[in-house]
């Protein structure tokens, strides 16, 4: 069984603006996590915090290629997955962003539910990112009710 989820969106902004919105914790707080302990840079360990859910997640940044790719791992012990965010510039005004998360345990009886939950989360995050970058909407973050 393929244990990865992939989500793609077209965002009507140049690739450098999309990239900066992801790696800059101040911008990220407008559409995703409430805060981050630092800019996303290769080799860093960063804590992202969701104040609304009283939750935080630690990410280990594995690879960063400016305006092209961000790779990080996250998740608890034994549940760690790897997220690859790929950016492809279509022209000076639009970008295709693809998020791929892999590493869900094939023998986990909850793998389908976890994969569906992560897919839902990535669609939601990219929707909020698109709303923020294209229209300046910053009040969608943390609106999803679980």
C-alpha positions in Angstrom: 0.0 0.0 0.0 1.2 3.5 -0.9 1.5 5.3 2.5 1.9 8.9 1.4 -0.4 11.8 0.8 0.1 14.5 -1.9 -1.7 17.8 -2.3 -1.2 20.4 -5.0 -2.4 24.0 -5.4 -1.9 26.8 -7.8 -1.2 30.1 -6.1 -1.3 33.3 -8.1 1.9 34.8 -6.7 5.5 34.6 -7.7 7.5 31.6 -6.3 9.7 33.8 -4.0 6.6 35.2 -2.2 5.2 31.7 -1.7 8.5 30.5 -0.4 8.9 33.4 2.0 5.4 32.8 3.4 6.4 29.3 4.3 9.8 29.9 5.8 9.1 33.2 7.7 7.4 32.5 11.0 5.8 35.9 11.1 4.1 35.4 7.8 3.2 31.8 8.7 1.3 33.0 11.7 -1.2 34.6 9.3 -2.4 31.3 7.8 -0.9 28.3 9.6 0.7 28.0 13.1 0.5 30.8 15.6 4.3 31.1 16.0 7.6 29.5 15.2 10.9 29.6 17.1 12.8 30.5 13.9 13.0 30.8 10.2 12.9 27.5 8.3 16.6 26.8 7.4 18.4 23.5 6.7 19.7 21.8 9.8 17.5 23.7 12.2 15.1 22.2 14.8 12.1 24.5 15.1 9.0 24.4 17.3 5.8 25.5 15.7 3.0 26.4 18.1 -0.8 26.4 17.7 -2.1 28.7 20.6 -5.7 27.9 19.7 -5.3 24.2 20.2 -2.6 24.5 23.0 -0.4 22.3 20.9 3.1 22.4 19.4 5.1 20.3 17.0 8.9 20.1 16.6 10.2 19.9 13.1 13.7 18.9 11.9 14.5 20.8 8.8 16.3 18.3 6.5 16.7 20.2 3.3 16.0 23.7 1.9 16.5 24.8 -1.6 15.5 28.5 -1.8 12.3 29.1 -3.9 12.2 25.3 -4.8 12.0 22.9 -1.9 11.6 22.5 1.8 11.9 19.1 3.5 11.3 18.4 7.2 10.4 15.6 9.5 7.9 15.8 12.3 5.7 13.6 14.5 6.2 11.7 17.7 8.5 8.8 18.3 7.6 5.9 16.0 5.1 8.2 14.2 7.5 10.4 12.4 6.8 11.4 8.8 8.7 13.4 6.2 7.1 16.4 4.5 8.4 17.7 1.2 7.1 21.0 -0.1 8.0 21.6 -3.7 7.5 25.0 -5.5 7.4 25.3 -9.2 7.2 28.7 -10.8 4.8 28.8 -13.8 5.6 32.4 -14.7 6.3 35.5 -12.8 2.8 35.6 -11.4 1.9 32.0 -10.4 3.4 29.0 -8.5 2.4 25.4 -8.2 3.0 24.2 -4.6 3.0 20.5 -3.9 3.1 19.0 -0.4 4.0 15.3 -0.1 4.0 13.6 3.3 5.4 10.0 3.5 6.3 7.6 6.2 3.0 6.5 7.6 3.5 3.0 9.1 2.0 0.4 6.9 1.2 -1.9 9.8 -0.5 0.8 11.8 -4.2 -0.1 12.1 -5.0 3.7 12.1 -3.0 4.5 9.0 -6.0 5.2 6.8 -7.5 7.6 9.3 -4.1 9.3 9.8 -3.5 9.7 6.1 -7.0 11.1 5.5 -6.5 13.5 8.4 -3.1 14.7 7.1 -4.6 15.1 3.6 -7.4 17.2 5.0 -4.9 19.2 7.0 -2.7 19.9 3.9 -5.7 20.9 1.8 -6.8 23.3 4.6 -3.3 24.7 5.1 -2.9 25.4 1.3 -6.3 27.0 1.2 -5.4 29.3 4.0 -2.0 30.1 2.3 -3.7 30.9 -1.0 -6.3 33.1 0.8 -3.5 34.9 2.6 -1.1 35.5 -0.3 -3.7 36.2 -3.0 -6.2 38.2 -0.9 -4.6 39.2 2.4 -7.0 37.0 4.4 -5.4 36.1 7.7 -8.5 35.0 9.7 -8.9 31.5 8.2 -6.1 30.1 10.4 -7.2 27.7 13.1 -10.9 27.7 11.9 -11.0 24.0 11.2 -12.9 22.2 14.0 -11.9 18.6 14.8 
